[in-house]
Amino acid sequence: MKKRTKIIIGLAALCAGTLILGACSSSGGPYENYAKEGFTFSVCYDANGGKTAGKDDTKVVDTYPYERVKEGVKLYAPDDTQRGAGNVFNVERSGYFLAGWYAVRNPRVDESGNPLDEEGNVCTEARDRLDAGGNPVYDDDGNVQKAYYSEYGKPQGYTYSEKWDFNSLLTRDDFEYEKGEYAFTLYAAWVPNFGYEVEGEEQEWTCAVCGTAYYGEKPEKCTAAVGEADETGKVPTCGSVEFNDGGLVWHAMTSYLYNPMRADDTAIALPAWDDDTGVLEYGKLSRPLNKTFLSAYATPEDYASGTNALSAFENKGSWDEETATATNNIARFYAKWDEGLWYRVSTKEQMTANAGAGRSIDLRADLVYEETDEWPTAFSGGDFSGTFRGNGHKISGVVVHQTSTDDMYCGLFGRIRATAVFENITFENITFSLEAASRKPESTFGLFAGELNSNAVMTNVTISGTFFIGNDIYIPRGSYDPYTGTIGEAPHVYDLGLLSGNFANCGVSFANITLKTDKVNASVVDTATGEIKIG
């Protein structure tokens, strides 16, 4: 590199003028005004992909008279409080830490000249380079410039040199620059935070129109934002219903990032079960959506064979201050996952605490309820769409009291959705007491469920107990017609069934459910479905 600066250690001199400019207006007019006033030497601080004062692509420029630079001036970083009130600018970049300010910046490559991303991975994909407006960027020969990306979707990074020592003085010594140009530029060197990614195999779908990737089930339509906001601030969405099948790919299920300059997280624990709560605690890792961690491996080969399961996560990455580059800063692991958000239940208290619509229960012990024990209302009056894994255990003695005239469906479970799975579980001596019923049309009530979707999967599920109908239950009556002197047919309000209010079965054994009532005239009119009539 051509020598551009001469460093003198000595007494500091404050900068004489400061500008904060957008990158698109970083030269020209402003410097002419400063030049007239004797400010002829400019030092630019390029945020280099970060934000300055909360704004993208913004530069701080300090300007000095020739004589002061000749004597030597001390430079101050944009966020240095010694700049004084009104001249301090916060510089930041989400997901990165600032290694310092460097005089030289070059695209990062390996020994063979292959472009590398910010983690040191080889970039294997070339894309057209676009400007801020989404337009192609051309080189001097009229060809579209290329931007390079690694398999992790990260662009080519930079390597740096000549880190500035802010205890030094800068003097003007053979600087070659033209009016309107920066005499000296320092680049913010951003190093990506270190961290962990725990991956899983997921089905990938890519939008055929905009290329947005989705994982898991095929989406109904693409919800990616496209274009610019209208006058109301609304951004249009792609809306495409055409997707390309990307097959099984590794996809990050959970992650954790940290700044290695502030935290020593070179090792973190695997997710672990809390025996008191029945909850899988992820520690510093984020909790994934609708997945539960089982085991992790260092390589896809170990994952495939199920050998050498890890006992902890370790990050062996490093970064070099001289070049402001990181190598293997993200530690990636390959994990097996259980579908659903699982909870291990061994007590009645855990059952109540962990009940929820989309949650899955792994029953680890028999549960015996007393009449005073409450069964979770999240189950009896809500939806259940997860998996209930009984492991051969039994739940007995539960009593559910239906006392509200607002609930439209109720039972041991309110509504069992199409995605629900019940397996190897016995519900014994269950009581559903219908003491009040909604008068809203399509209300349904049953011992097992108010509504049971016929697509729910039931394997080795048995339920026994009592469906009790109270004295005050509403009985619909037909209206009297004064012109004919007859009473019309009673309106249909709600459905009652021994197993479910909508008479679905799905293979559940319910032969040992009995119907009881004191004064209401009620009977089972269809033993195959368990349909109940009252009145």
C-alpha positions in Angstrom: 0.0 0.0 0.0 1.2 3.5 -0.8 2.2 5.4 2.3 -0.4 8.1 2.9 0.0 9.2 6.5 2.7 10.2 8.9 1.9 9.4 12.6 3.2 11.7 15.4 2.6 10.9 19.0 2.0 14.0 21.0 -0.5 16.5 22.3 -4.1 16.3 20.8 -5.8 19.0 18.9 -9.6 19.0 18.5 -11.2 18.7 15.1 -12.3 22.0 13.7 -15.5 21.1 11.8 -17.9 18.1 11.5 -20.4 17.0 9.0 -22.8 14.0 8.9 -23.7 13.2 5.3 -25.6 10.5 3.5 -23.4 8.3 1.4 -25.0 9.6 -1.9 -23.9 13.2 -1.1 -20.5 12.6 0.4 -18.6 14.8 -2.0 -18.9 18.1 -3.8 -20.6 21.3 -2.6 -20.1 21.1 1.2 -16.4 21.0 0.9 -16.2 24.0 -1.3 -17.7 26.1 1.5 -15.3 24.7 4.0 -12.4 25.3 1.6 -13.2 29.0 1.5 -13.0 29.1 5.2 -9.6 27.3 5.3 -11.0 23.8 6.0 -9.1 21.9 3.3 -8.4 18.5 4.9 -11.3 16.0 5.4 -11.3 12.7 7.4 -14.3 10.4 6.6 -15.7 7.8 9.0 -17.5 5.3 6.8 -20.1 3.2 8.8 -19.5 0.5 6.2 -22.9 -1.2 6.4 -23.8 0.0 9.8 -26.0 2.9 11.1 -24.8 6.3 12.1 -27.1 8.2 14.4 -29.8 5.6 13.5 -29.5 6.1 9.7 -28.2 3.8 7.0 -25.4 4.6 4.6 -24.4 7.7 6.6 -20.8 9.1 7.0 -19.3 11.4 9.5 -16.7 13.8 8.1 -14.3 15.9 10.1 -12.7 18.8 8.3 -9.5 20.7 9.4 -7.5 23.7 8.3 -4.2 22.9 6.5 -2.1 24.4 9.2 -3.6 22.4 12.0 -3.1 19.1 10.1 0.5 20.1 9.4 1.1 20.4 13.1 -0.8 17.1 13.9 -4.4 16.5 15.0 -5.9 13.8 17.2 -8.8 12.0 15.6 -11.9 11.1 17.5 -14.2 8.2 16.7 -17.8 9.3 15.9 -19.0 7.9 19.2 -16.2 9.5 21.3 -17.8 11.7 24.0 -14.7 14.0 23.8 -16.2 15.4 20.5 -18.5 17.5 22.7 -22.2 18.1 22.7 -23.9 17.8 19.3 -20.9 16.1 17.7 -21.3 12.6 19.1 -22.8 10.0 16.8 -23.7 6.4 17.8 -22.5 3.8 15.3 -24.0 0.3 15.3 -24.9 -2.7 13.3 -27.4 -5.3 14.4 -25.8 -8.8 14.8 -22.2 -7.4 14.7 -19.6 -5.9 17.0 -17.3 -3.1 16.1 -13.6 -4.2 16.0 -12.4 -0.7 15.3 -11.7 1.8 12.6 -9.3 0.7 9.8 -7.7 2.6 6.9 -7.8 -0.2 4.4 -10.7 -2.5 3.4 -10.5 -5.2 0.7 -12.9 -8.0 -0.3 -12.2 -11.2 1.6 -10.8 -14.1 -0.3 -8.9 -17.3 0.4 -5.4 -18.3 -0.7 -6.8 -19.4 -4.1 -8.7 -16.1 -4.6 -12.1 -17.6 -3.9 -14.5 -15.1 -2.2 -15.3 -15.8 1.4 -18.3 -14.7 3.5 -17.9 -13.0 6.9 -17.6 -16.3 8.7 -14.8 -17.6 6.4 -17.0 -19.9 4.3 -16.4 -20.0 0.5 -19.0 -18.1 -1.6 -20.4 -20.5 -4.2 -23.3 -18.4 -5.6 -23.0 -15.3 -7.8 -25.9 -12.9 -8.0 -26.4 -9.6 -9.8 -25.3 -6.7 -7.7 -28.2 -4.2 -7.1 -28.2 -0.6 -5.8 -30.5 0.7 -3.1 -33.2 1.2 -5.6 -33.0 -2.4 -6.8 -31.3 -1.5 -10.1 -28.3 -3.5 -11.5 -24.9 -2.0 -10.9 -22.6 -2.0 -14.0 -18.8 -2.0 -14.2 -16.7 0.2 -16.6 -17.2 -2.3 -19.4 -21.0 -2.2 -19.1 -21.3 -5.6 -17.5 -23.5 -6.2 -14.4 -21.3 -6.6 -11.4 -21.7 -9.7 -9.3 -22.2 -10.2 -5.6 -21.1 -13.5 -4.1 -22.9 -15.6 -1.4 -22.0 -18.7 0.6 -24.3 -21.7 1.1 -25.6 -20.0 4.3 -26.9 -17.0 2.3 -24.2 -14.6 3.5 -22.4 -12.2 1.2 -18.7 -11.9 0.6 -17.1 -10.1 3.5 -14.1 -7.8 3.9 -10.7 -8.0 5.4 -9.1 -5.0 6.9 -5.7 -3.6 7.8 -4.0 -0.5 9.4 -6.3 -0.2 12.5 -6.3 3.4 13.6 -4.8 4.1 17.0 -6.8 7.0 18.4 -4.0 7.9 20.8 -1.9 8.9 17.8 -1.8 12.2 15.9 -2.4 12.6 12.2 -0.4 15.0 10.0 -0.7 15.9 6.4 2.1 14.2 4.4 1.9 13.9 0.7 -1.8 13.3 0.5 -3.0 13.1 -3.1 -6.6 14.0 -3.4 -8.8 16.4 -5.4 -11.3 19.0 -4.1 -14.5 17.3 -3.0 -12.7 14.0 -2.1 -11.9 12.7 1.3 -8.2 13.0 2.1 -8.4 10.1 4.6 -11.1 7.5 5.2 -11.5 5.1 8.1 -13.9 2.2 7.8 -15.9 0.7 10.6 -14.8 -3.0 10.7 -17.8 -5.1 11.7 -17.3 -8.6 12.9 -20.4 -10.8 13.1 -21.4 -11.9 16.6 -20.4 -15.4 17.6 -23.1 -18.0 18.3 -24.8 -21.3 17.8 -27.3 -22.7 15.3 -29.0 -25.9 16.0 -30.4 -27.3 12.8 -33.0 -29.8 11.8 -34.1 -31.4 8.5 -37.1 -29.5 7.1 -39.1 -29.6 3.9 -38.3 -26.4 1.9 -40.7 -24.6 -0.4 -39.6 -21.6 -2.4 -42.0 -19.1 -4.0 -42.0 -19.5 -7.8 -42.4 -15.7 -8.1 -40.2 -14.0 -5.5 -38.0 -16.9 -4.3 -38.9 -16.6 -0.6 -38.1 -19.8 1.3 -40.6 -21.5 3.6 -40.1 -24.6 5.7 -42.4 -27.4 6.9 -45.8 -27.6 5.4 -46.4 -26.1 2.0 -48.0 -22.6 2.5 -51.3 -21.7 0.9 -49.8 -18.5 -0.5 -46.6 -16.4 -0.3 -46.8 -13.7 2.3 -43.4 -12.1 1.6 -43.5 -8.3 1.3 -42.8 -7.0 -2.2 -42.6 -3.5 -3.7 -42.9 -0.3 -1.8 -45.5 1.0 0.7 -48.4 2.9 -0.7 -49.6 6.3 0.6 -51.2 4.5 3.6 -48.0 2.8 4.5 -49.2 -0.7 3.5 -46.6 -2.9 1.7 -48.0 -5.3 -0.8 -47.4 -9.0 -0.5 -46.4 -11.5 -3.2 -49.6 -13.6 -2.9 -48.3 -16.3 -5.2 -49.7 -19.8 -4.8 -47.0 -21.5 -6.9 -44.1 -23.1 -5.0 -41.1 -25.1 -5.9 -40.2 -28.3 -4.0 -36.8 -27.8 -2.5 -36.7 -31.2 -0.8 -35.3 -31.8 2.7 -32.7 -29.2 3.8 -30.9 -28.2 7.0 -32.7 -25.3 8.6 -31.9 -23.5 11.8 -34.5 -24.4 14.5 -33.0 -22.5 17.3 -30.0 -20.1 17.8 -28.1 -17.9 20.2 -25.7 -15.0 19.4 -23.2 -13.3 21.6 -20.5 -10.6 21.4 -17.2 -12.3 22.1 -15.8 -9.0 23.3 -18.4 -8.9 26.1 -19.3 -12.5 26.9 -17.4 -15.8 27.3 -19.9 -18.2 25.9 -17.5 -20.7 24.3 -19.7 -23.5 25.7 -23.4 -23.7 26.5 -25.6 -26.5 27.8 -28.0 -28.6 25.7 -31.7 -28.1 26.3 -32.7 -30.1 29.4 -36.0 -31.2 31.0 -37.0 -29.6 34.3 -38.5 -32.5 36.4 -40.4 -30.1 38.6 -42.3 -28.2 35.8 -42.2 -30.8 33.0 -40.9 -28.1 30.7 -37.9 -28.5 28.3 -35.6 -25.5 29.2 -33.5 -24.2 26.3 -31.2 -22.0 28.4 -29.6 -19.4 26.2 -31.1 -20.9 23.0 -34.3 -19.5 21.6 -37.4 -21.8 22.0 -38.3 -23.2 18.5 -41.8 -23.0 17.2 -43.7 -26.3 17.3 -40.5 -28.4 17.7 -39.0 -30.2 20.7 -35.3 -31.0 21.0 -34.3 -34.7 21.3 -30.5 -34.9 20.6 -27.7 -33.2 18.8 -24.7 -34.2 16.7 -21.5 -32.5 15.4 -21.9 -33.7 11.8 -24.6 -34.8 9.5 -22.9 -38.2 9.4 -23.2 -38.6 13.1 -26.8 -37.5 12.9 -27.6 -40.0 10.2 -26.0 -42.9 12.2 -27.3 -41.7 15.6 -23.8 -42.0 17.1 -21.6 -39.6 19.1 -24.5 -37.6 20.5 -23.3 -34.4 22.1 -23.4 -33.6 25.8 -22.9 -29.8 25.3 -22.5 -27.2 22.6 -19.1 -25.7 22.0 -18.0 -22.8 19.9 -14.4 -23.0 18.6 -14.5 -20.0 16.4 -11.9 -17.2 16.5 -11.4 -13.7 15.2 -8.3 -11.7 14.3 -8.1 -8.1 15.4 -5.4 -7.3 12.9 -7.6 -8.1 9.9 -11.0 -7.8 11.7 -12.1 -11.1 10.4 -13.9 -14.1 12.0 -13.5 -17.8 11.3 -16.2 -20.3 12.1 -17.9 -17.8 14.4 -21.2 -19.7 14.1 -21.0 -23.2 15.5 -23.6 -25.4 13.7 -25.0 -28.6 15.0 -27.4 -31.2 13.6 -30.3 -32.2 15.8 -33.2 -34.6 16.0 -36.5 -33.0 16.8 -39.9 -34.2 17.9 -42.9 -32.7 16.1 -44.9 -30.5 18.5 -44.3 -28.4 21.6 -44.0 -31.2 24.2 -44.4 -31.3 28.0 -43.6 -34.2 30.3 -46.4 -34.6 32.8 -46.1 -36.7 35.9 -48.5 -34.8 38.3 -51.9 -33.1 38.2 -50.2 -29.8 38.8 -48.0 -30.2 35.7 -51.1 -31.2 33.7 -52.8 -27.9 34.7 -49.7 -25.8 34.1 -48.9 -27.2 30.7 -52.3 -27.6 29.1 -52.8 -25.6 25.9 -54.3 -25.8 22.4 -51.2 -26.6 20.4 -49.2 -28.3 23.1 -48.4 -32.0 23.3 -48.5 -34.1 26.4 -46.1 -36.9 27.2 -47.8 -38.7 30.2 -45.2 -40.2 32.5 -47.4 -41.6 35.3 -51.0 -42.5 36.2 -53.0 -39.5 37.4 -55.8 -40.0 40.0 -58.2 -37.0 40.4 -60.4 -36.3 43.3 -63.8 -34.5 42.8 -62.2 -31.4 44.2 -59.3 -31.4 41.7 -59.8 -29.2 38.7 -59.2 -30.5 35.2 -57.6 -27.8 33.0 -60.2 -25.5 31.5 -57.8 -25.0 28.6 -58.7 -28.6 27.7 -62.4 -28.9 28.8 -63.5 -25.6 27.2 -60.8 -25.1 24.6 -59.3 -26.6 21.5 -56.7 -29.4 21.4 -54.6 -29.8 18.3 -51.5 -31.4 19.6 -50.5 -35.0 20.6 -51.5 -36.8 23.8 -49.0 -39.6 24.3 -50.3 -41.8 27.1 -47.5 -44.4 27.2 -50.0 -46.9 28.5 -50.9 -44.7 31.5 -54.3 -44.0 33.0 -56.1 -40.8 34.0 -59.0 -41.4 36.3 -61.6 -39.6 38.5 -61.8 -36.3 36.5 -65.1 -34.4 37.0 -66.0 -31.6 34.6 -68.8 -29.3 35.5 -70.4 -27.4 32.6 -72.1 -24.4 34.3 -71.9 -21.6 31.7 -74.6 -20.8 29.2 -71.9 -19.1 27.0 -69.7 -22.2 26.2 -70.7 -23.7 22.9 -68.7 -26.9 23.3 -67.4 -28.7 26.3 -66.4 -32.2 27.6 -63.1 -33.6 28.9 -61.9 -31.7 25.8 -63.8 -28.9 24.3 -62.9 -29.4 20.6 -60.4 -32.0 19.3 -59.0 -30.7 16.0 -58.1 -32.6 12.9 -54.3 -32.5 13.7 -54.8 -34.0 17.2 -53.3 -37.4 18.0 -54.2 -39.6 21.0 -52.3 -42.8 21.6 -52.1 -45.5 24.3 -54.2 -43.7 27.0 -57.1 -44.8 29.2 -59.5 -42.2 30.6 -61.3 -44.0 33.4 -64.3 -43.1 35.7 -64.6 -39.6 34.0 -67.7 -37.6 34.8 -69.2 -34.8 32.6 -71.9 -32.9 34.4 -74.0 -30.8 32.0 -75.6 -28.3 34.4 -76.1 -25.5 31.9 -76.0 -25.4 28.1 -75.6 -22.7 25.5 -78.7 -21.8 23.5 -76.5 -20.9 20.6 -77.0 -23.0 17.5 -74.4 -25.7 16.8 -73.4 -26.1 20.4 -72.1 -29.5 21.2 -71.3 -31.5 24.4 -69.9 -34.9 25.0 -68.0 -36.9 27.7 -64.8 -37.1 25.7 -65.2 -34.0 23.6 -67.8 -31.4 22.7 -66.6 -31.7 19.1 -64.4 -34.5 17.8 -62.9 -34.0 14.3 -63.2 -37.2 12.3 -59.6 -36.8 11.0 -58.1 -36.8 14.5 -56.0 -40.0 15.0 -56.9 -42.2 17.9 -54.8 -45.3 18.7 -55.6 -47.6 21.7 -57.8 -44.9 23.4 -60.5 -46.0 25.9 -62.8 -43.8 27.9 -65.4 -44.8 30.6 -67.5 -42.8 33.0 -70.8 -41.0 33.4 -72.6 -38.3 31.3 -74.9 -36.5 33.8 -77.6 -34.1 32.7 -78.8 -31.7 35.4 -82.3 -30.7 36.3 -82.0 -27.1 35.0 -80.8 -28.0 31.6 -82.6 -26.0 28.9 -85.1 -28.1 26.9 -86.2 -26.5 23.6 -90.0 -26.4 23.1 -92.0 -25.9 20.0 -94.0 -22.7 19.7 -97.8 -22.7 19.9 -99.7 -21.7 16.8 -102.9 -19.9 17.8 -104.4 -20.2 14.3 -104.1 -24.0 14.2 -104.0 -24.7 17.9 -101.0 -26.9 17.5 -97.4 -26.9 18.9 -94.7 -26.8 16.2 -91.6 -28.9 16.2 -89.0 -27.9 18.8 -86.0 -26.0 17.4 -82.7 -27.7 17.1 -80.2 -25.9 19.5 -77.5 -28.3 20.5 -76.2 -31.8 20.2 -75.3 -34.2 23.0 -73.4 -37.5 22.7 -71.9 -40.0 25.1 -68.5 -39.7 23.3 -68.8 -36.4 21.4 -71.5 -33.9 20.7 -71.1 -34.2 17.0 -71.2 -38.1 17.2 -67.8 -38.7 15.7 -65.9 -41.8 16.9 -62.4 -42.2 15.3 -62.1 -45.7 16.9 -62.3 -44.6 20.6 -63.8 -47.3 22.9 -66.7 -45.8 24.8 -68.9 -48.8 25.6 -68.7 -48.2 29.4 -70.1 -44.7 29.4 -73.5 -44.4 31.1 -76.1 -41.7 30.9 -77.7 -40.4 34.2 -80.2 -37.7 35.0 -82.7 -37.0 37.8 -85.7 -35.3 36.3 -84.9 -34.5 32.7 -86.3 -37.0 30.2 -83.1 -38.1 28.4 -82.1 -41.2 26.5 -79.5 -42.6 24.2 -81.2 -42.9 20.8 -78.3 -44.3 18.8 -75.9 -46.7 20.6 -73.4 -46.7 17.7 -72.9 -42.9 17.9 -74.0 -42.3 21.5 -76.5 -39.6 20.4 -78.6 -38.3 23.3 -82.0 -36.8 23.1 -83.7 -34.8 25.9 -87.2 -33.4 26.3 
